[in-house]
């Protein structure tokens, strides 16, 4: 589970002004100077919830300060009572969207790592706009909790910290790539709506490309294109599971050296 936020914002002697936008706010840390003026009509959570809803509906670009302000019924200037900038809001929205990591099994690092990667993949498929959040966003409570789960699963392998972080990077990158492919690929239903005679169109494409490829002696590609999967009404899922298995094979080989 994600560590519970403190009941009250934590004060710290750290130079908060030197931190990246949103980092302190994500961890519930405020400066020594509280916000002055009348009590706000809304909460930061309400602002983040509204921004998340806009991102879910239209993508992360929709979670702009003016749109969020309009959604909760305040002026854009009034929104600065809750977040200091668009960058801070983006960090808070992304952290909320991550959610809690899956509970991983004990005693089997490979299955635990596979479930962790699948969980990431499912998060990105459910909220593809997370793929558009810059990867320079700092470590926040929810993605730290995800990393904690994976490190805990990998620690029994004897790998060092850097190697475990490298594994996290590999698995995260694979989940992002697989979800990005899924985002760009139309579903069978969408293909049928766009072209009711989809099978005929796919067959024509395959025959056309087969002739073109063989004329240019690209026979290996032509042979692959003749596989039944290229005419399936329900195309198979992308190679996420195949790639994940190969990544885990590589980690296992490294651990067993």
Rosetta constraint file for C-alpha pairs under 8 A:
AtomPair CA 1 CA 100 HARMONIC 6.04 0.50
AtomPair CA 1 CA 101 HARMONIC 6.98 0.50
AtomPair CA 1 CA 103 HARMONIC 7.85 0.50
AtomPair CA 1 CA 145 HARMONIC 7.24 0.50
AtomPair CA 2 CA 100 HARMONIC 5.75 0.50
AtomPair CA 2 CA 101 HARMONIC 7.63 0.50
AtomPair CA 2 CA 141 HARMONIC 6.92 0.50
AtomPair CA 2 CA 142 HARMONIC 6.08 0.50
AtomPair CA 2 CA 145 HARMONIC 5.42 0.50
AtomPair CA 3 CA 141 HARMONIC 7.37 0.50
AtomPair CA 3 CA 145 HARMONIC 7.44 0.50
AtomPair CA 5 CA 27 HARMONIC 7.46 0.50
AtomPair CA 5 CA 28 HARMONIC 6.96 0.50
AtomPair CA 6 CA 10 HARMONIC 7.33 0.50
AtomPair CA 6 CA 28 HARMONIC 7.29 0.50
AtomPair CA 8 CA 28 HARMONIC 7.81 0.50
AtomPair CA 9 CA 28 HARMONIC 4.96 0.50
AtomPair CA 9 CA 29 HARMONIC 5.09 0.50
AtomPair CA 9 CA 30 HARMONIC 6.05 0.50
AtomPair CA 10 CA 28 HARMONIC 6.33 0.50
AtomPair CA 10 CA 29 HARMONIC 4.67 0.50
AtomPair CA 10 CA 30 HARMONIC 6.33 0.50
AtomPair CA 11 CA 29 HARMONIC 5.92 0.50
AtomPair CA 11 CA 30 HARMONIC 5.81 0.50
AtomPair CA 11 CA 31 HARMONIC 6.14 0.50
AtomPair CA 11 CA 32 HARMONIC 6.48 0.50
AtomPair CA 12 CA 29 HARMONIC 7.37 0.50
AtomPair CA 12 CA 30 HARMONIC 7.76 0.50
AtomPair CA 12 CA 31 HARMONIC 7.20 0.50
AtomPair CA 12 CA 32 HARMONIC 7.95 0.50
AtomPair CA 15 CA 19 HARMONIC 7.26 0.50
AtomPair CA 16 CA 24 HARMONIC 7.03 0.50
AtomPair CA 16 CA 31 HARMONIC 6.90 0.50
AtomPair CA 19 CA 23 HARMONIC 6.63 0.50
AtomPair CA 19 CA 24 HARMONIC 7.27 0.50
AtomPair CA 20 CA 138 HARMONIC 7.34 0.50
AtomPair CA 21 CA 85 HARMONIC 7.64 0.50
AtomPair CA 21 CA 87 HARMONIC 5.94 0.50
AtomPair CA 21 CA 88 HARMONIC 4.95 0.50
AtomPair CA 21 CA 91 HARMONIC 7.75 0.50
AtomPair CA 22 CA 26 HARMONIC 5.89 0.50
AtomPair CA 22 CA 87 HARMONIC 6.76 0.50
AtomPair CA 22 CA 88 HARMONIC 3.85 0.50
AtomPair CA 22 CA 89 HARMONIC 6.90 0.50
AtomPair CA 22 CA 90 HARMONIC 7.86 0.50
AtomPair CA 22 CA 91 HARMONIC 5.53 0.50
AtomPair CA 22 CA 92 HARMONIC 6.66 0.50
AtomPair CA 23 CA 27 HARMONIC 6.60 0.50
AtomPair CA 23 CA 88 HARMONIC 7.58 0.50
AtomPair CA 23 CA 91 HARMONIC 7.32 0.50
AtomPair CA 23 CA 138 HARMONIC 6.41 0.50
AtomPair CA 23 CA 139 HARMONIC 7.51 0.50
AtomPair CA 23 CA 140 HARMONIC 6.75 0.50
AtomPair CA 24 CA 28 HARMONIC 6.30 0.50
AtomPair CA 24 CA 29 HARMONIC 4.95 0.50
AtomPair CA 24 CA 30 HARMONIC 6.66 0.50
AtomPair CA 25 CA 29 HARMONIC 5.52 0.50
AtomPair CA 25 CA 30 HARMONIC 6.70 0.50
AtomPair CA 25 CA 88 HARMONIC 7.69 0.50
AtomPair CA 25 CA 92 HARMONIC 7.64 0.50
AtomPair CA 26 CA 91 HARMONIC 7.19 0.50
AtomPair CA 26 CA 92 HARMONIC 5.77 0.50
AtomPair CA 26 CA 95 HARMONIC 7.45 0.50
AtomPair CA 26 CA 140 HARMONIC 6.02 0.50
AtomPair CA 26 CA 141 HARMONIC 6.99 0.50
AtomPair CA 27 CA 140 HARMONIC 6.68 0.50
AtomPair CA 27 CA 141 HARMONIC 6.41 0.50
AtomPair CA 30 CA 34 HARMONIC 7.57 0.50
AtomPair CA 35 CA 81 HARMONIC 7.59 0.50
AtomPair CA 40 CA 81 HARMONIC 7.49 0.50
AtomPair CA 42 CA 46 HARMONIC 6.38 0.50
AtomPair CA 42 CA 47 HARMONIC 7.47 0.50
AtomPair CA 43 CA 47 HARMONIC 6.53 0.50
AtomPair CA 43 CA 82 HARMONIC 7.01 0.50
AtomPair CA 44 CA 48 HARMONIC 6.18 0.50
AtomPair CA 44 CA 82 HARMONIC 5.38 0.50
AtomPair CA 44 CA 83 HARMONIC 7.27 0.50
AtomPair CA 45 CA 49 HARMONIC 5.97 0.50
AtomPair CA 46 CA 50 HARMONIC 6.16 0.50
AtomPair CA 46 CA 72 HARMONIC 7.93 0.50
AtomPair CA 47 CA 51 HARMONIC 6.24 0.50
AtomPair CA 47 CA 68 HARMONIC 6.98 0.50
AtomPair CA 47 CA 72 HARMONIC 7.21 0.50
AtomPair CA 47 CA 82 HARMONIC 7.45 0.50
AtomPair CA 48 CA 52 HARMONIC 6.02 0.50
AtomPair CA 48 CA 89 HARMONIC 6.99 0.50
AtomPair CA 48 CA 92 HARMONIC 6.58 0.50
AtomPair CA 48 CA 93 HARMONIC 5.64 0.50
AtomPair CA 48 CA 96 HARMONIC 7.83 0.50
AtomPair CA 49 CA 53 HARMONIC 6.19 0.50
AtomPair CA 49 CA 93 HARMONIC 7.66 0.50
AtomPair CA 50 CA 54 HARMONIC 6.38 0.50
AtomPair CA 50 CA 68 HARMONIC 6.12 0.50
AtomPair CA 50 CA 71 HARMONIC 6.54 0.50
AtomPair CA 50 CA 72 HARMONIC 6.96 0.50
AtomPair CA 51 CA 55 HARMONIC 6.25 0.50
AtomPair CA 51 CA 62 HARMONIC 8.00 0.50
AtomPair CA 51 CA 63 HARMONIC 4.90 0.50
AtomPair CA 51 CA 64 HARMONIC 7.63 0.50
AtomPair CA 51 CA 68 HARMONIC 5.57 0.50
AtomPair CA 51 CA 89 HARMONIC 7.99 0.50
AtomPair CA 51 CA 93 HARMONIC 6.71 0.50
AtomPair CA 52 CA 56 HARMONIC 6.12 0.50
AtomPair CA 52 CA 63 HARMONIC 7.11 0.50
AtomPair CA 52 CA 93 HARMONIC 5.74 0.50
AtomPair CA 52 CA 96 HARMONIC 7.90 0.50
AtomPair CA 52 CA 97 HARMONIC 7.30 0.50
AtomPair CA 53 CA 57 HARMONIC 6.18 0.50
AtomPair CA 54 CA 58 HARMONIC 5.94 0.50
AtomPair CA 54 CA 59 HARMONIC 6.99 0.50
AtomPair CA 54 CA 60 HARMONIC 7.46 0.50
AtomPair CA 54 CA 62 HARMONIC 5.80 0.50
AtomPair CA 54 CA 63 HARMONIC 5.50 0.50
AtomPair CA 54 CA 68 HARMONIC 7.65 0.50
AtomPair CA 55 CA 59 HARMONIC 4.26 0.50
AtomPair CA 55 CA 60 HARMONIC 4.45 0.50
AtomPair CA 55 CA 61 HARMONIC 7.10 0.50
AtomPair CA 55 CA 62 HARMONIC 5.84 0.50
AtomPair CA 55 CA 63 HARMONIC 5.58 0.50
AtomPair CA 55 CA 129 HARMONIC 6.87 0.50
AtomPair CA 56 CA 60 HARMONIC 7.65 0.50
AtomPair CA 56 CA 127 HARMONIC 6.56 0.50
AtomPair CA 56 CA 129 HARMONIC 7.45 0.50
AtomPair CA 58 CA 62 HARMONIC 5.86 0.50
AtomPair CA 59 CA 63 HARMONIC 7.54 0.50
AtomPair CA 59 CA 128 HARMONIC 7.95 0.50
AtomPair CA 59 CA 129 HARMONIC 5.32 0.50
AtomPair CA 60 CA 129 HARMONIC 5.57 0.50
AtomPair CA 60 CA 130 HARMONIC 7.69 0.50
AtomPair CA 60 CA 132 HARMONIC 7.14 0.50
AtomPair CA 60 CA 133 HARMONIC 7.60 0.50
AtomPair CA 62 CA 67 HARMONIC 6.86 0.50
AtomPair CA 63 CA 67 HARMONIC 6.36 0.50
AtomPair CA 63 CA 68 HARMONIC 6.14 0.50
AtomPair CA 64 CA 68 HARMONIC 6.08 0.50
AtomPair CA 64 CA 86 HARMONIC 6.89 0.50
AtomPair CA 65 CA 69 HARMONIC 5.94 0.50
AtomPair CA 65 CA 76 HARMONIC 6.19 0.50
AtomPair CA 65 CA 79 HARMONIC 7.27 0.50
AtomPair CA 65 CA 86 HARMONIC 6.37 0.50
AtomPair CA 66 CA 70 HARMONIC 6.13 0.50
AtomPair CA 66 CA 75 HARMONIC 7.55 0.50
AtomPair CA 66 CA 76 HARMONIC 5.21 0.50
AtomPair CA 67 CA 71 HARMONIC 6.14 0.50
AtomPair CA 68 CA 72 HARMONIC 6.45 0.50
AtomPair CA 69 CA 73 HARMONIC 5.94 0.50
AtomPair CA 69 CA 74 HARMONIC 5.08 0.50
AtomPair CA 69 CA 75 HARMONIC 5.66 0.50
AtomPair CA 69 CA 76 HARMONIC 5.29 0.50
AtomPair CA 69 CA 78 HARMONIC 7.82 0.50
AtomPair CA 69 CA 79 HARMONIC 6.12 0.50
AtomPair CA 70 CA 74 HARMONIC 6.05 0.50
AtomPair CA 70 CA 75 HARMONIC 6.94 0.50
AtomPair CA 70 CA 76 HARMONIC 7.71 0.50
AtomPair CA 74 CA 78 HARMONIC 6.14 0.50
AtomPair CA 74 CA 79 HARMONIC 6.93 0.50
AtomPair CA 75 CA 79 HARMONIC 6.59 0.50
AtomPair CA 76 CA 80 HARMONIC 7.32 0.50
AtomPair CA 77 CA 81 HARMONIC 7.96 0.50
AtomPair CA 78 CA 82 HARMONIC 7.97 0.50
AtomPair CA 79 CA 83 HARMONIC 6.53 0.50
AtomPair CA 80 CA 84 HARMONIC 5.32 0.50
AtomPair CA 80 CA 85 HARMONIC 7.07 0.50
AtomPair CA 83 CA 88 HARMONIC 6.37 0.50
AtomPair CA 83 CA 89 HARMONIC 6.21 0.50
AtomPair CA 84 CA 88 HARMONIC 6.35 0.50
AtomPair CA 84 CA 89 HARMONIC 7.84 0.50
AtomPair CA 85 CA 89 HARMONIC 6.41 0.50
AtomPair CA 86 CA 90 HARMONIC 6.14 0.50
AtomPair CA 87 CA 91 HARMONIC 6.42 0.50
AtomPair CA 88 CA 92 HARMONIC 6.39 0.50
AtomPair CA 89 CA 93 HARMONIC 6.05 0.50
AtomPair CA 90 CA 94 HARMONIC 6.05 0.50
AtomPair CA 90 CA 133 HARMONIC 7.77 0.50
AtomPair CA 91 CA 95 HARMONIC 6.17 0.50
AtomPair CA 91 CA 137 HARMONIC 6.43 0.50
AtomPair CA 91 CA 138 HARMONIC 7.80 0.50
AtomPair CA 91 CA 140 HARMONIC 8.00 0.50
AtomPair CA 92 CA 96 HARMONIC 6.24 0.50
AtomPair CA 93 CA 97 HARMONIC 6.19 0.50
AtomPair CA 94 CA 98 HARMONIC 6.34 0.50
AtomPair CA 94 CA 130 HARMONIC 6.83 0.50
AtomPair CA 94 CA 133 HARMONIC 7.30 0.50
AtomPair CA 95 CA 99 HARMONIC 7.19 0.50
AtomPair CA 95 CA 140 HARMONIC 6.25 0.50
AtomPair CA 95 CA 141 HARMONIC 7.00 0.50
AtomPair CA 95 CA 142 HARMONIC 5.67 0.50
AtomPair CA 95 CA 143 HARMONIC 6.82 0.50
AtomPair CA 96 CA 142 HARMONIC 7.26 0.50
AtomPair CA 97 CA 127 HARMONIC 7.81 0.50
AtomPair CA 97 CA 130 HARMONIC 7.77 0.50
AtomPair CA 98 CA 123 HARMONIC 7.12 0.50
AtomPair CA 98 CA 142 HARMONIC 6.01 0.50
AtomPair CA 98 CA 143 HARMONIC 6.52 0.50
AtomPair CA 99 CA 142 HARMONIC 6.05 0.50
AtomPair CA 100 CA 142 HARMONIC 6.23 0.50
AtomPair CA 100 CA 145 HARMONIC 7.14 0.50
AtomPair CA 100 CA 146 HARMONIC 7.16 0.50
AtomPair CA 101 CA 116 HARMONIC 7.61 0.50
AtomPair CA 101 CA 119 HARMONIC 7.36 0.50
AtomPair CA 101 CA 142 HARMONIC 7.76 0.50
AtomPair CA 101 CA 145 HARMONIC 6.64 0.50
AtomPair CA 101 CA 146 HARMONIC 5.01 0.50
AtomPair CA 101 CA 149 HARMONIC 7.25 0.50
AtomPair CA 102 CA 115 HARMONIC 7.64 0.50
AtomPair CA 102 CA 116 HARMONIC 6.79 0.50
AtomPair CA 102 CA 119 HARMONIC 6.64 0.50
AtomPair CA 103 CA 149 HARMONIC 7.73 0.50
AtomPair CA 104 CA 112 HARMONIC 5.13 0.50
AtomPair CA 104 CA 115 HARMONIC 6.90 0.50
AtomPair CA 104 CA 116 HARMONIC 7.22 0.50
AtomPair CA 104 CA 149 HARMONIC 7.15 0.50
AtomPair CA 104 CA 153 HARMONIC 7.46 0.50
AtomPair CA 105 CA 111 HARMONIC 7.33 0.50
AtomPair CA 105 CA 112 HARMONIC 5.58 0.50
AtomPair CA 106 CA 112 HARMONIC 7.45 0.50
AtomPair CA 106 CA 153 HARMONIC 7.14 0.50
AtomPair CA 107 CA 153 HARMONIC 7.96 0.50
AtomPair CA 108 CA 112 HARMONIC 6.17 0.50
AtomPair CA 108 CA 153 HARMONIC 7.69 0.50
AtomPair CA 109 CA 113 HARMONIC 5.97 0.50
AtomPair CA 109 CA 153 HARMONIC 5.24 0.50
AtomPair CA 109 CA 154 HARMONIC 5.60 0.50
AtomPair CA 109 CA 156 HARMONIC 7.68 0.50
AtomPair CA 109 CA 157 HARMONIC 7.56 0.50
AtomPair CA 110 CA 114 HARMONIC 6.16 0.50
AtomPair CA 110 CA 248 HARMONIC 6.63 0.50
AtomPair CA 110 CA 252 HARMONIC 7.92 0.50
AtomPair CA 111 CA 115 HARMONIC 6.12 0.50
AtomPair CA 112 CA 116 HARMONIC 6.15 0.50
AtomPair CA 112 CA 150 HARMONIC 7.52 0.50
AtomPair CA 112 CA 153 HARMONIC 6.27 0.50
AtomPair CA 113 CA 117 HARMONIC 6.21 0.50
AtomPair CA 113 CA 150 HARMONIC 6.48 0.50
AtomPair CA 113 CA 153 HARMONIC 7.11 0.50
AtomPair CA 113 CA 154 HARMONIC 7.67 0.50
AtomPair CA 113 CA 248 HARMONIC 7.97 0.50
AtomPair CA 114 CA 118 HARMONIC 6.14 0.50
AtomPair CA 114 CA 244 HARMONIC 7.13 0.50
AtomPair CA 114 CA 248 HARMONIC 7.75 0.50
AtomPair CA 115 CA 119 HARMONIC 6.00 0.50
AtomPair CA 116 CA 120 HARMONIC 6.39 0.50
AtomPair CA 116 CA 150 HARMONIC 6.87 0.50
AtomPair CA 117 CA 121 HARMONIC 6.16 0.50
AtomPair CA 117 CA 171 HARMONIC 5.70 0.50
AtomPair CA 117 CA 172 HARMONIC 6.63 0.50
AtomPair CA 117 CA 174 HARMONIC 7.93 0.50
AtomPair CA 117 CA 175 HARMONIC 6.10 0.50
AtomPair CA 117 CA 244 HARMONIC 7.91 0.50
AtomPair CA 118 CA 122 HARMONIC 6.09 0.50
AtomPair CA 118 CA 175 HARMONIC 7.16 0.50
AtomPair CA 119 CA 123 HARMONIC 6.23 0.50
AtomPair CA 120 CA 124 HARMONIC 6.27 0.50
AtomPair CA 120 CA 172 HARMONIC 7.05 0.50
AtomPair CA 120 CA 175 HARMONIC 6.05 0.50
AtomPair CA 120 CA 176 HARMONIC 7.87 0.50
AtomPair CA 121 CA 125 HARMONIC 6.15 0.50
AtomPair CA 121 CA 175 HARMONIC 4.60 0.50
AtomPair CA 121 CA 176 HARMONIC 6.59 0.50
AtomPair CA 121 CA 178 HARMONIC 7.09 0.50
AtomPair CA 121 CA 179 HARMONIC 5.94 0.50
AtomPair CA 122 CA 126 HARMONIC 5.98 0.50
AtomPair CA 122 CA 179 HARMONIC 7.85 0.50
AtomPair CA 123 CA 127 HARMONIC 5.99 0.50
AtomPair CA 123 CA 128 HARMONIC 7.85 0.50
AtomPair CA 124 CA 128 HARMONIC 4.89 0.50
AtomPair CA 124 CA 129 HARMONIC 7.58 0.50
AtomPair CA 124 CA 130 HARMONIC 6.15 0.50
AtomPair CA 124 CA 131 HARMONIC 6.63 0.50
AtomPair CA 124 CA 175 HARMONIC 7.67 0.50
AtomPair CA 124 CA 176 HARMONIC 6.79 0.50
AtomPair CA 124 CA 179 HARMONIC 5.80 0.50
AtomPair CA 125 CA 179 HARMONIC 5.37 0.50
AtomPair CA 125 CA 180 HARMONIC 7.95 0.50
AtomPair CA 125 CA 182 HARMONIC 7.26 0.50
AtomPair CA 125 CA 183 HARMONIC 7.08 0.50
AtomPair CA 128 CA 132 HARMONIC 7.60 0.50
AtomPair CA 128 CA 179 HARMONIC 7.35 0.50
AtomPair CA 128 CA 180 HARMONIC 7.49 0.50
AtomPair CA 128 CA 183 HARMONIC 6.86 0.50
AtomPair CA 129 CA 133 HARMONIC 6.97 0.50
AtomPair CA 131 CA 176 HARMONIC 6.72 0.50
AtomPair CA 131 CA 180 HARMONIC 7.34 0.50
AtomPair CA 133 CA 137 HARMONIC 7.58 0.50
AtomPair CA 139 CA 143 HARMONIC 6.44 0.50
AtomPair CA 139 CA 144 HARMONIC 6.02 0.50
AtomPair CA 140 CA 144 HARMONIC 5.80 0.50
AtomPair CA 141 CA 145 HARMONIC 6.14 0.50
AtomPair CA 142 CA 146 HARMONIC 6.43 0.50
AtomPair CA 143 CA 147 HARMONIC 6.26 0.50
AtomPair CA 144 CA 148 HARMONIC 6.05 0.50
AtomPair CA 145 CA 149 HARMONIC 6.34 0.50
AtomPair CA 146 CA 150 HARMONIC 6.59 0.50
AtomPair CA 147 CA 151 HARMONIC 6.10 0.50
AtomPair CA 147 CA 168 HARMONIC 7.40 0.50
AtomPair CA 148 CA 152 HARMONIC 6.04 0.50
AtomPair CA 149 CA 153 HARMONIC 6.33 0.50
AtomPair CA 150 CA 154 HARMONIC 6.16 0.50
AtomPair CA 150 CA 168 HARMONIC 7.30 0.50
AtomPair CA 151 CA 155 HARMONIC 5.79 0.50
AtomPair CA 151 CA 164 HARMONIC 6.40 0.50
AtomPair CA 151 CA 165 HARMONIC 7.84 0.50
AtomPair CA 152 CA 156 HARMONIC 7.84 0.50
AtomPair CA 154 CA 158 HARMONIC 7.77 0.50
AtomPair CA 154 CA 159 HARMONIC 7.36 0.50
AtomPair CA 154 CA 164 HARMONIC 6.72 0.50
AtomPair CA 155 CA 159 HARMONIC 6.45 0.50
AtomPair CA 155 CA 160 HARMONIC 7.94 0.50
AtomPair CA 155 CA 164 HARMONIC 7.74 0.50
AtomPair CA 157 CA 255 HARMONIC 6.49 0.50
AtomPair CA 158 CA 255 HARMONIC 7.61 0.50
AtomPair CA 159 CA 163 HARMONIC 5.88 0.50
AtomPair CA 159 CA 164 HARMONIC 6.27 0.50
AtomPair CA 159 CA 255 HARMONIC 7.10 0.50
AtomPair CA 160 CA 164 HARMONIC 6.28 0.50
AtomPair CA 161 CA 165 HARMONIC 6.20 0.50
AtomPair CA 162 CA 166 HARMONIC 6.14 0.50
AtomPair CA 163 CA 167 HARMONIC 6.29 0.50
AtomPair CA 164 CA 168 HARMONIC 6.30 0.50
AtomPair CA 165 CA 169 HARMONIC 6.22 0.50
AtomPair CA 166 CA 170 HARMONIC 6.24 0.50
AtomPair CA 167 CA 171 HARMONIC 6.18 0.50
AtomPair CA 167 CA 251 HARMONIC 7.55 0.50
AtomPair CA 168 CA 172 HARMONIC 5.90 0.50
AtomPair CA 169 CA 173 HARMONIC 5.93 0.50
AtomPair CA 170 CA 174 HARMONIC 6.19 0.50
AtomPair CA 170 CA 247 HARMONIC 7.65 0.50
AtomPair CA 171 CA 175 HARMONIC 6.19 0.50
AtomPair CA 171 CA 244 HARMONIC 7.54 0.50
AtomPair CA 171 CA 247 HARMONIC 7.68 0.50
AtomPair CA 172 CA 176 HARMONIC 6.19 0.50
AtomPair CA 173 CA 177 HARMONIC 6.11 0.50
AtomPair CA 174 CA 178 HARMONIC 6.10 0.50
AtomPair CA 174 CA 240 HARMONIC 7.52 0.50
AtomPair CA 174 CA 243 HARMONIC 7.61 0.50
AtomPair CA 174 CA 244 HARMONIC 7.27 0.50
AtomPair CA 175 CA 179 HARMONIC 6.11 0.50
AtomPair CA 175 CA 240 HARMONIC 7.53 0.50
AtomPair CA 176 CA 180 HARMONIC 5.99 0.50
AtomPair CA 177 CA 181 HARMONIC 6.26 0.50
AtomPair CA 178 CA 182 HARMONIC 6.32 0.50
AtomPair CA 178 CA 238 HARMONIC 6.96 0.50
AtomPair CA 178 CA 239 HARMONIC 7.53 0.50
AtomPair CA 178 CA 240 HARMONIC 5.63 0.50
AtomPair CA 179 CA 183 HARMONIC 6.08 0.50
AtomPair CA 180 CA 184 HARMONIC 6.38 0.50
AtomPair CA 181 CA 185 HARMONIC 6.18 0.50
AtomPair CA 181 CA 238 HARMONIC 7.48 0.50
AtomPair CA 182 CA 186 HARMONIC 7.96 0.50
AtomPair CA 182 CA 238 HARMONIC 7.33 0.50
AtomPair CA 186 CA 190 HARMONIC 5.85 0.50
AtomPair CA 186 CA 191 HARMONIC 6.37 0.50
AtomPair CA 187 CA 191 HARMONIC 6.30 0.50
AtomPair CA 188 CA 192 HARMONIC 6.17 0.50
AtomPair CA 188 CA 233 HARMONIC 6.77 0.50
AtomPair CA 188 CA 234 HARMONIC 5.88 0.50
AtomPair CA 188 CA 235 HARMONIC 7.24 0.50
AtomPair CA 189 CA 193 HARMONIC 6.22 0.50
AtomPair CA 190 CA 194 HARMONIC 6.20 0.50
AtomPair CA 191 CA 195 HARMONIC 6.02 0.50
AtomPair CA 191 CA 196 HARMONIC 7.74 0.50
AtomPair CA 191 CA 198 HARMONIC 6.85 0.50
AtomPair CA 192 CA 196 HARMONIC 4.70 0.50
AtomPair CA 192 CA 197 HARMONIC 7.05 0.50
AtomPair CA 192 CA 198 HARMONIC 5.81 0.50
AtomPair CA 195 CA 201 HARMONIC 7.97 0.50
AtomPair CA 197 CA 201 HARMONIC 6.48 0.50
AtomPair CA 198 CA 202 HARMONIC 6.08 0.50
AtomPair CA 199 CA 203 HARMONIC 6.07 0.50
AtomPair CA 199 CA 231 HARMONIC 6.80 0.50
AtomPair CA 199 CA 233 HARMONIC 7.05 0.50
AtomPair CA 200 CA 204 HARMONIC 6.18 0.50
AtomPair CA 201 CA 205 HARMONIC 6.19 0.50
AtomPair CA 202 CA 206 HARMONIC 6.19 0.50
AtomPair CA 202 CA 230 HARMONIC 7.68 0.50
AtomPair CA 202 CA 231 HARMONIC 6.22 0.50
AtomPair CA 203 CA 207 HARMONIC 6.20 0.50
AtomPair CA 203 CA 231 HARMONIC 6.69 0.50
AtomPair CA 204 CA 208 HARMONIC 6.01 0.50
AtomPair CA 205 CA 209 HARMONIC 6.06 0.50
AtomPair CA 206 CA 210 HARMONIC 5.91 0.50
AtomPair CA 206 CA 225 HARMONIC 6.87 0.50
AtomPair CA 206 CA 226 HARMONIC 7.41 0.50
AtomPair CA 206 CA 230 HARMONIC 7.85 0.50
AtomPair CA 207 CA 211 HARMONIC 6.39 0.50
AtomPair CA 208 CA 212 HARMONIC 6.39 0.50
AtomPair CA 209 CA 213 HARMONIC 5.81 0.50
AtomPair CA 209 CA 222 HARMONIC 7.50 0.50
AtomPair CA 210 CA 214 HARMONIC 6.09 0.50
AtomPair CA 210 CA 222 HARMONIC 5.33 0.50
AtomPair CA 210 CA 225 HARMONIC 7.42 0.50
AtomPair CA 211 CA 215 HARMONIC 6.09 0.50
AtomPair CA 212 CA 216 HARMONIC 6.53 0.50
AtomPair CA 213 CA 217 HARMONIC 6.23 0.50
AtomPair CA 213 CA 218 HARMONIC 4.97 0.50
AtomPair CA 213 CA 219 HARMONIC 6.51 0.50
AtomPair CA 213 CA 221 HARMONIC 7.30 0.50
AtomPair CA 213 CA 222 HARMONIC 5.88 0.50
AtomPair CA 214 CA 218 HARMONIC 5.48 0.50
AtomPair CA 214 CA 219 HARMONIC 5.42 0.50
AtomPair CA 214 CA 222 HARMONIC 6.60 0.50
AtomPair CA 218 CA 222 HARMONIC 6.39 0.50
AtomPair CA 219 CA 223 HARMONIC 6.03 0.50
AtomPair CA 220 CA 224 HARMONIC 6.41 0.50
AtomPair CA 221 CA 225 HARMONIC 6.21 0.50
AtomPair CA 222 CA 226 HARMONIC 6.59 0.50
AtomPair CA 223 CA 227 HARMONIC 7.30 0.50
AtomPair CA 225 CA 230 HARMONIC 6.43 0.50
AtomPair CA 226 CA 230 HARMONIC 7.03 0.50
AtomPair CA 227 CA 231 HARMONIC 7.94 0.50
AtomPair CA 228 CA 232 HARMONIC 6.37 0.50
AtomPair CA 229 CA 235 HARMONIC 6.38 0.50
AtomPair CA 229 CA 236 HARMONIC 6.96 0.50
AtomPair CA 230 CA 235 HARMONIC 7.29 0.50
AtomPair CA 231 CA 235 HARMONIC 7.78 0.50
AtomPair CA 232 CA 236 HARMONIC 7.88 0.50
AtomPair CA 239 CA 243 HARMONIC 5.95 0.50
AtomPair CA 240 CA 244 HARMONIC 5.99 0.50
AtomPair CA 241 CA 245 HARMONIC 6.10 0.50
AtomPair CA 242 CA 246 HARMONIC 6.43 0.50
AtomPair CA 243 CA 247 HARMONIC 6.24 0.50
AtomPair CA 244 CA 248 HARMONIC 6.23 0.50
AtomPair CA 245 CA 249 HARMONIC 6.08 0.50
AtomPair CA 246 CA 250 HARMONIC 6.23 0.50
AtomPair CA 247 CA 251 HARMONIC 6.34 0.50
AtomPair CA 248 CA 252 HARMONIC 6.04 0.50
AtomPair CA 249 CA 253 HARMONIC 6.15 0.50
AtomPair CA 250 CA 254 HARMONIC 6.23 0.50
AtomPair CA 251 CA 255 HARMONIC 6.15 0.50
AtomPair CA 252 CA 256 HARMONIC 6.10 0.50
AtomPair CA 253 CA 257 HARMONIC 6.23 0.50
